[in-house]
Amino acid sequence: MQPAYDTRNIVANLHFPACPMSDASYRDAIFSTPLDRVARFSFDEQVVACFPDMIRRSVPGYGQILGMLGLIAQRHLRHGAHVYDLGCSLGAASLALAGQLPPDAFRLTAVDLSPAMVARARETLAAECPGHAIEVAEGDIRTLDYRPSGMIVLNFTLQFLPREDRDAVIARLHEALEPGGVLVLSEKVVDLDEQDNAWRVERYHDFKRANGYSDLEISQKRNALENVLVPDSLDAHHDRLARAGFSRSLTWFQYLNFASLIAFKEA
């Protein structure tokens, strides 16, 4: 059995040949100075350059979610089946699967809408996983021509789509999955109880402060993400999965207002 990556540190270890992560210039400082006008957040070259640091300091539990993907695949993925990593960004989920599964265990297509993300993900995955059958494609997951797959990973991607498009995407993913296939859906979520939601948001801001972000950075990034990242409640996610035809779904992980669900297609 091939040795696995230390998936607890996969985000920290994500690097690019042209962008040594030890260089302080690749620390996330996008919102560290006062801006007269905060532009809408986008996954451009500026974000790509500091994305590993941004994720590491901004998404509670991201490493733990990555670390479980291979274990989930070992339990639920038919040997040799196809896998999608949708909204792959720099390919961390693909790296996690390749680090835990041998090359003949699966074929994978990683998809992202951002040309900058796709270029870096393609470079990184080719360098880190040369023996695995991994394709990186630029595309919109709303219009993608899906092939039959045994597992689909949708890590912090659905939240960036307009709400009116989300049901159709999940329905298409259910249709693409083979019988017995699984969808792993990770998202930032809101709590239906306003008081509980406020507590989670406040503690999330504490989490970011503890990771070195200033109040200015927290405020300006929140403004940049307004109407760009629009989270749903866990109930809304489970209801959507049920409407799409999944036989069952469960929340297997939650850390403050970040959660990961798994949905099962009937065998």
LINUR-V215897 format. One line per field, one symbol per residue. phi: phi as a letter, one per 30 degrees, with the letter a starting at -180 (. if undefined). Layout:
phi: ???
This chain:
phi: .ddcddddcdddddbbecbddddddcddbecdcdcdbddedbdceddedceedddecccdiedddeddeddddddbcdeiddbcccidhciddddddddcbdeddacbccbbddedddddddddddddbddcdbccbdacddbdddcebcabcbchbedcdeedcdedddddddddddeidbccbcadbccdddddddddddddddedddcjdddddddddeddddicccdcddedddddddddjddabbdcabbhcbbbcbbcced
